[in-house]
Structure formats: structure tokens, C-alpha cells
Amino acid sequence: MKNLRIFANGKNHLETNLAKNEQTKSKKITDVVGIDFGRTSTKLVRIRKTVSGFTLVDADVMPAYDIHGGQISQKFSVPRKLCAPYAAACLTGTTDHVRFMFVSNKMQDAKSIQNRVGKSLGLGNDYRIGFSIVERGKDGLDHKVLAAAMPKAEVQTTRKLFSATRPSLVSLEIAGLAALDSFSHVEDVQQAEGAVCYLEAGAEATMISFFLDGELRLVRKFDYGALYIQQRIQDVLSVGEEDAIDILFEDATPLLEQSLDPIGSLLQEISISKKFVERNENTGITRVYASGGLSYSPYWNFIMEQVMGVEIQTWNPFTANGISSYPKGVQGVESMFAPAVGAALALIKNA
């Protein structure tokens, strides 16, 4: 693996990946385990490419690994049924950065754009930085660029988790962007009238993306996830952790009755993003999809629907990509596997 890079496959398909191992460049990759190293758990999916599409071999949830802490005492052991030849991993932390920016169209070569992106992010040499030109500038307009950055320490720690044998770690992505690889290319996005919004809302971060005419218009990452909201509920209601979890995922009546708003700053940022897209693109938001743990929170969905003015649909990354058969343990929590599914699909499609 060389460096974090984000690249577009064709006009409408956005993907994020580390540069592939030199040894895999000439190989056709058809069997991959996608691994999402989340803050509270590790999600795994093994996906095979077949003549008719994609098949889910197996899926599982394992304990979390402290990637951000940097102290890894043992190798990551993938269960036998999930042990594909290749692995595509993803993770998210508060130290990862995602930014939508504009770069002068006078810059045409990748090196110049890379340097400009690096200077704009201003993160120094401790980060690996990548970019994707979402739309090339024409008629004097700047390039629209999606940039991402991940601390080198996180990349090194993740690599240390894997042994030299099967599975071979080939790519590493930011989880919220990996989830887009399960979403951006499907018909519901490509053929939609008006703008489509996608929220990947996990334990540690929320990423919001907007598409119009099948093309990405905006991406923003907020370091507010389920853990932050849970803590805010504890603070505003003076309750314990278990009660806060019940309120977030079961019954939010204590919050709603008192008209309390524990996540006002996040809601304001999401509202600003929505209005920016509607104003710039002169269109309304017609569909909103959500994945991640918060997509199963009645409170979260209620608040998001108020902000968006559209019903929230829980994203199923399996059925949307033609995978109709999967383990019972996955049923009912499909959206939590979106980053792992996206990471695997991105590697298979771009091998």
C-alpha cells in the first residue's frame, strides 16, 4: 500500500481506497472480506463476485479494536467462513478528515492537485492525503474535489493487525466514504428526480452526502455520533448510561416532552448543508437514506425528518446491490454493515 487516495470510477461512481499492493495490480479480485473497524464493534462481510452479480458468503460482528489508540498486542483473526484471499478495511475517527473543496482548473496534473489539497487541509506530514476530482472545471470554473486525510499512525496500526498470510489487506478507507460505495451507483440515486441525501451515522461520526442527477454535490463529516448523543442525553436529563441508551433507541418521550434539544449544533450544521445544496442546485431534497447505528433510533429519525422535510429510509446495502440472501443475524440491522459492504464492493469493482 502506498498512500491514501480517492478516485472516481467513471462518471457516476465514487470510491475511496488506499493504493493497491503492487502484487495485486495484475490479479482479478473476486473474493473479498470487507471489514469495518467501528468504535463499538467490528463488522465483517465476505462478498464474492459471480457471473450474475454479487453473493454474500457470510457476515459477522466481532469486538472492537482500538485502532486509534495504536496499541495492538495481537493479530486480527478473521473467522474461517469470512477468510477471503483479500481484505478491504475501513475505519472512522475524530482525527480523520473529509472535505469538499474547489481547486483551480489551471492545475491539470495529479501531483499539482495533490499538493494544493495538502496545503488547503494544512495537516502536515503526519497524514496520508488523497483526493478525487468529482467534476473537472470548465469555462473558467474550478475543479470540484473531494479530499480525505487519515493519520499515518492509523494506517500503520491497521496494517499491523494483519499477518502476511490470508487475508491480505489490500485497501483502507474512511468508513463514511466506504459506505458511499454501497450507495452512489444504485438506480435509486442515479435515476432520482431532485436531490438525494445519504446519512452514514455511526458511533463516532456522522457523514452527510448529497447527489443530484447521479453525481456527488457535497460531502461533510461531523464528529458527532451515537456516543456523543448518548452522552448529551445523560447530561441534559441527568440520567445514567442505560437510561440514555433506552431514550435514544427505544422511547424518546422524556426528551420530547421537555422540548430538549441535546444535538442542536449538529442539527444546525446539517440544516446548513441541506439549504446550501438546495440553493446552489435550485432543487429540493426528495429522498433521504440513513445507515449506521443511529438509523435505528426513533429519536434520530424523527429529528432528521424535521430537518430534512422528507421521510428517512433505512439503507439496506445488501438488497440494493442484488444480495437477497444473508444470515439471520444480519436481518434487522442491515444498514450497520454499509461501510463493510462498500469497502468490499469498491475493491472488487476496481481490481
C-alpha positions in Angstrom: 0.0 0.0 0.0 1.4 3.4 -1.0 -0.8 6.2 0.0 -4.4 7.1 0.7 -6.1 8.1 -2.5 -9.7 8.8 -3.5 -10.6 8.2 -7.1 -13.7 8.1 -9.3 -14.5 5.1 -11.5 -16.3 6.6 -14.5 -18.7 9.5 -14.3 -21.1 8.4 -11.6 -19.2 6.0 -9.2 -17.2 7.5 -6.4 -14.9 5.2 -4.4 -12.2 5.6 -1.8 -9.2 3.4 -1.3 -5.6 3.1 -0.4 -3.4 2.5 -3.4 -3.4 -1.2 -4.0 -0.4 -3.5 -3.3 1.9 -3.9 -6.3 1.3 -7.7 -6.1 -2.4 -7.4 -6.7 -2.4 -5.0 -9.6 -2.4 -7.7 -12.2 -4.8 -10.0 -10.3 -8.5 -10.3 -10.7 -10.0 -9.9 -7.3 -13.4 -11.7 -6.9 -13.5 -12.7 -3.2 -13.1 -10.1 -0.5 -13.8 -9.7 3.1 -14.9 -6.1 3.9 -14.1 -5.1 7.5 -15.4 -2.0 9.3 -13.3 -1.3 12.4 -16.0 0.6 14.3 -15.7 2.3 17.7 -18.1 -0.2 19.4 -17.8 -3.3 17.2 -16.1 -4.7 14.1 -18.4 -5.6 11.2 -17.3 -8.1 8.6 -18.8 -9.3 5.3 -17.4 -11.7 2.8 -18.6 -10.9 -0.8 -17.9 -12.9 -4.0 -18.4 -11.7 -7.5 -20.3 -14.1 -9.6 -21.5 -14.3 -13.2 -24.9 -12.9 -12.1 -23.7 -10.3 -9.6 -22.6 -10.5 -6.0 -23.1 -13.1 -3.3 -22.7 -12.7 0.4 -20.8 -15.7 1.7 -21.1 -14.8 5.4 -21.3 -11.8 7.8 -20.4 -11.4 11.4 -19.9 -8.9 14.2 -16.8 -9.0 16.4 -15.5 -6.9 19.4 -14.0 -3.5 18.6 -10.3 -2.9 18.1 -8.6 0.2 19.4 -7.1 1.3 16.1 -6.8 4.9 17.3 -5.0 4.0 20.5 -2.2 2.4 18.5 -1.6 -0.4 21.0 -2.2 -3.7 19.1 -1.0 -6.7 21.0 -2.2 -9.4 18.6 -3.1 -10.0 15.0 -6.7 -9.7 13.8 -8.2 -13.2 13.5 -10.8 -13.5 10.8 -13.3 -16.4 11.3 -12.8 -19.2 8.8 -16.0 -18.6 6.8 -15.1 -15.0 6.3 -11.4 -15.6 5.5 -11.3 -14.4 1.8 -8.0 -14.1 0.0 -8.2 -10.3 0.2 -9.4 -7.8 2.8 -10.7 -4.2 2.3 -10.9 -2.4 5.6 -12.4 0.9 6.8 -12.5 3.0 10.0 -13.5 6.4 11.2 -12.2 8.6 14.0 -12.3 12.2 15.0 -8.8 12.6 13.6 -9.9 11.7 10.1 -10.8 14.5 7.7 -13.2 14.7 4.7 -13.6 17.9 2.8 -15.3 19.1 -0.3 -13.3 21.9 -1.9 -12.5 23.8 -5.1 -9.2 23.8 -6.9 -8.1 26.0 -9.8 -8.7 24.4 -13.1 -5.3 25.6 -14.2 -4.0 22.6 -12.3 -4.4 19.6 -14.5 -1.8 17.0 -13.3 -2.4 14.9 -10.2 0.7 16.0 -8.4 -0.2 19.7 -8.6 -3.7 19.0 -7.3 -2.4 16.7 -4.6 -0.1 19.5 -3.4 -2.8 22.1 -3.4 -5.2 19.7 -1.5 -2.5 19.1 1.1 -1.8 22.8 1.6 -5.5 23.5 1.9 -6.0 20.9 4.5 -2.9 22.1 6.4 -2.4 18.8 8.3 1.3 18.3 7.9 3.3 15.2 7.2 1.6 13.0 9.8 -1.3 12.4 7.4 -1.9 10.5 4.3 -4.0 12.6 1.9 -6.0 11.7 -1.1 -8.4 13.3 -3.5 -11.0 12.7 -6.2 -11.9 15.2 -8.9 -15.7 15.0 -8.6 -16.2 17.4 -11.5 -13.5 18.9 -13.7 -13.7 22.7 -14.1 -14.8 24.1 -17.4 -15.2 27.5 -18.8 -13.2 29.2 -16.1 -14.8 27.2 -13.2 -12.7 25.4 -10.6 -12.4 21.7 -10.2 -14.8 20.2 -7.6 -12.6 18.0 -5.4 -13.3 15.6 -2.6 -10.4 15.3 -0.3 -9.7 12.9 2.6 -6.9 12.5 5.1 -6.1 9.8 7.6 -3.3 9.8 10.2 -0.3 7.7 9.1 -0.3 6.1 12.6 -3.8 4.7 11.9 -2.7 3.2 8.6 0.3 1.6 10.2 -1.7 0.3 13.2 -4.3 -1.3 10.8 -1.6 -2.9 8.7 -0.1 -4.5 11.8 -3.3 -6.2 12.6 -2.9 -8.4 9.5 -0.4 -11.2 9.0 1.4 -11.8 5.8 -1.0 -14.7 5.1 -4.7 -14.8 4.1 -6.5 -12.4 4.1 -4.1 -9.9 2.5 -5.0 -6.3 3.4 -5.3 -4.5 0.1 -7.2 -1.3 0.8 -8.1 1.0 3.6 -10.8 3.7 3.6 -12.6 6.2 5.8 -15.8 4.4 6.8 -18.3 7.1 5.8 -16.8 7.2 2.3 -16.7 3.5 2.1 -20.4 3.4 2.8 -20.9 5.6 -0.3 -19.6 2.7 -2.4 -22.6 0.7 -1.5 -24.9 3.6 -2.4 -23.8 6.0 -5.1 -24.2 3.8 -8.1 -27.6 2.3 -7.5 -30.7 3.2 -9.5 -32.5 4.9 -6.6 -29.6 7.5 -6.7 -28.8 7.6 -10.4 -32.4 7.9 -11.6 -33.9 10.1 -8.8 -35.7 13.4 -9.5 -34.3 16.1 -7.3 -31.5 15.8 -4.8 -30.8 12.6 -2.8 -29.3 12.8 0.7 -27.4 10.0 2.4 -26.5 9.9 6.1 -24.0 7.4 7.5 -24.4 7.8 11.2 -22.3 5.6 13.4 -21.0 5.6 16.9 -18.3 8.2 16.5 -19.2 10.3 13.4 -21.9 11.3 11.0 -21.3 11.8 7.3 -23.8 13.5 5.1 -23.7 13.4 1.3 -25.9 14.9 -1.4 -26.4 13.6 -5.0 -28.1 15.3 -8.0 -28.5 13.6 -11.4 -26.4 10.7 -10.0 -23.5 13.0 -9.3 -22.0 13.9 -5.9 -22.7 17.5 -4.9 -21.5 17.8 -1.3 -19.9 15.7 1.4 -19.4 16.7 5.1 -18.2 14.8 8.1 -19.3 15.7 11.6 -17.6 14.3 14.7 -21.0 13.7 16.3 -22.2 10.1 16.5 -24.3 7.9 18.7 -21.8 8.0 21.6 -21.9 11.8 21.6 -25.7 12.0 21.5 -25.9 9.4 24.3 -23.6 11.5 26.5 -25.6 14.6 25.7 -28.8 12.9 26.8 -27.2 11.8 30.0 -26.1 15.5 30.6 -29.4 17.2 29.8 -31.7 14.7 31.6 -29.2 13.8 34.4 -29.7 10.0 33.7 -27.3 7.1 33.6 -25.9 5.4 30.5 -28.5 2.6 30.3 -31.4 5.1 30.5 -29.8 7.3 27.9 -29.4 4.3 25.5 -33.1 3.4 26.1 -34.2 7.0 25.3 -32.0 7.1 22.2 -33.1 3.8 20.7 -36.4 3.0 22.4 -38.5 5.8 23.8 -37.5 9.5 23.5 -40.6 10.8 25.3 -38.5 12.3 28.2 -36.7 14.5 25.7 -39.7 15.4 23.5 -42.0 16.2 26.5 -39.5 18.7 27.8 -38.7 20.1 24.3 -35.0 19.4 25.0 -32.5 19.6 22.1 -29.2 17.8 23.0 -27.8 17.9 19.5 -28.7 21.4 18.3 -25.2 22.2 16.9 -25.3 19.0 14.7 -28.8 19.8 13.5 -27.8 23.3 12.6 -24.8 22.1 10.5 -27.0 19.5 8.7 -29.6 22.1 8.1 -27.0 24.5 6.6 -25.7 21.7 4.3 -29.2 21.0 3.1 -30.0 24.6 2.4 -26.7 25.1 0.6 -27.4 22.2 -1.8 -31.0 23.4 -2.4 -29.9 26.9 -3.1 -26.9 26.1 -5.3 -28.6 23.4 -7.3 -32.0 25.1 -7.3 -33.8 21.9 -6.3 -35.3 20.3 -3.3 -34.3 17.1 -1.3 -36.6 14.4 -2.5 -35.1 11.3 -0.8 -33.1 10.7 2.4 -31.4 7.4 3.3 -29.7 6.6 6.5 -27.3 3.9 7.6 -25.3 3.1 10.7 -26.5 2.5 14.3 -28.4 5.8 14.6 -30.6 4.8 11.6 -32.4 2.5 14.1 -33.1 5.3 16.6 -36.7 6.6 16.5 -35.5 9.9 18.1 -32.8 10.4 15.5 -35.1 9.6 12.6 -37.8 11.9 14.0 -35.4 14.8 14.4 -33.8 14.2 10.9 -37.2 14.2 9.2 -38.0 17.5 10.8 -34.7 19.0 9.5 -35.0 17.4 6.0 -38.7 17.6 5.5 -38.6 14.1 4.0 -39.2 10.7 5.5 -36.0 8.9 6.4 -35.5 5.5 4.7 -33.1 3.0 6.3 -30.5 2.0 3.8 -30.1 -1.8 3.1 -26.7 -2.2 1.4 -27.3 -5.9 0.6 -30.6 -5.8 -1.3 -29.7 -2.6 -3.1 -26.7 -4.4 -4.6 -28.5 -7.5 -5.6 -27.7 -9.6 -2.4 -31.0 -11.0 -1.2 -29.7 -13.9 0.9 -27.9 -13.2 4.1 -27.6 -14.6 7.7 -30.5 -14.2 10.2 -28.1 -12.3 12.5 -27.8 -9.5 9.9 -31.6 -9.2 9.3 -32.9 -6.1 11.0 -29.6 -4.4 11.3 -28.5 -4.4 7.7 -27.6 -0.7 7.5 -24.9 -1.1 10.1 -22.9 -3.1 7.5 -22.9 -0.4 4.8 -19.2 0.6 5.3 -18.0 -3.0 5.2 -20.2 -3.8 2.2 -19.0 -0.7 0.4 -15.3 -1.4 1.1 -15.6 -4.9 -0.3 -17.5 -3.8 -3.4 -15.1 -1.0 -4.2 -12.2 -3.4 -4.2 -13.9 -6.0 -6.3 -15.1 -3.5 -8.9 -11.8 -1.7 -9.2 -9.4 -4.6 -9.0 
